[in-house]
Amino acid sequence: MQKVRYITDIGKMEMLPEAEKSRLKEVTDKFVFRANDYYLSLIDWEDPDDPIRRLVVPGEGELMEYGQWDASDEEANYVVPGCQHKYRTTALLIVSEVCGAYCRYCFRKRLFRNDVKEASSDVSAGIEYIAAHPEINNVLLTGGDSLILSTTKLRFIIESLRAIPHVKIIRLGSKLPVFNPMRISQDPELLELIRTHSTVDKRIYIMAHINHPREITPEAKRAVRALHDAGAIIVNQTPVLKGINDDPAVLAELLDRLSWAGITPYYFFINRPIAGNREFVLPLEQVYRIVEEAKARTSGLGKRVRLSMSHSSGKIEILAIEQGKAYLKYHQSREQEYGKFMILDCPEDAEWFDDLPGNEQYWSRPVKKSAGTIPANAAVQ
């Protein structure tokens, strides 16, 4: 297998001037840096605003006071260590705290810190919980990045889940199809594992995180083809990010290239108000306009994507924003209020559901289900 070289010390980034590396050291002291030579080769280093660079190379804007560590109240969804159960039919196993890429916008940015532990090296408690709850028919392996795990570890988890009759879908959340595609295309044991356990009635889905069309390289397409040949189904989700993909032409190209490659455009997300993310945030109305213009440029296959906020109370789909009003509905709901329709005032500077006047009538903060896995002082403003 072709090995990529991972870089975790910003001081070893030969492409950056010494003065910039010195300035960014303060950022990487707070938020871990991790990249690899393959992904860094996609960057145009002559362009300081290169979108791939902004995705993975730290920026001083990350030190701005903004947001929370856990903007969607994930702590409240833990039922046993390493396992979340927020929506009735879906459970999450936090199988890795290591990402292939520490994307600078990531909503799980608290994982960039060394004092937070959410994944469990022993997933038995989560698997036992899932086995005891027959309403759970699909399980998402996430983190971190599920495909950063060794194939041996993945085999144990997938085989354990496949031994539970009511688990029909296993989902693998990962950036690696575009960040380190060789880990997929050159690992026959991984592909055989997927081939064995992605069947006509019980599929394995790859939940890819492709943010920009330039990530879809020949190497990435080889990984996608290998996954398809193994029987996996691939869908994609990305937030709309300032300075990265906040251009209708870029998003339209992404929708087209995903569709051409047989990858379902699944979600466009509103970027969550996470600590360190101020420089990636856009107003709700602007994101809506960008997405609608992008969808107008693509086929019906591209138009399958949904624009959503992954909020504490559920996934809130943005149906329209017109004449100062936001038209919303619950696509997923913590309180089982699926499809609930909402019309709220939408100020021009609103960036999140909580910024919409009157939002509080539709939800309340959840009560923590279990002993927390996130430090009690993790929320910051």
Buried (B, 14 or more C-beta within 10 A) or exposed (E): EEEBEBBEEBBEBEEBEEEBBEBBBEBBEBBBBBBBEBBBEBBEEEEEEBBBBBBBBBBEBBBEEBBBBBBBBBBBBBBBBBBBBBBBBBBBBBBBBBBBBBBBBBBBBBBBBEEBBBBBEEBEBBBBBBBEBEEBBBBBBBBBBBBBBEBEBBBBBBEBBBEBEEBBBBBBBBBBBBBBBBBBBBBEEBBEBBBBBBEEEBBBBBBBBBBBBBBBBEBBBBBBBBBBEBBBBBBBBBBBBBBBBBBBEBBBBBBBBBBEBEBBBBBBBBBBBBBBBBBBBBBBBBBBBBBBBBBEBBEEBBBBBBBBBBBBBBBBBBBEBEEEEBBBBBBBBBEEBBEBEBEBEBBEEBBBBBBBEEBEEBBEEBEEBBEBBBBEEBBEE
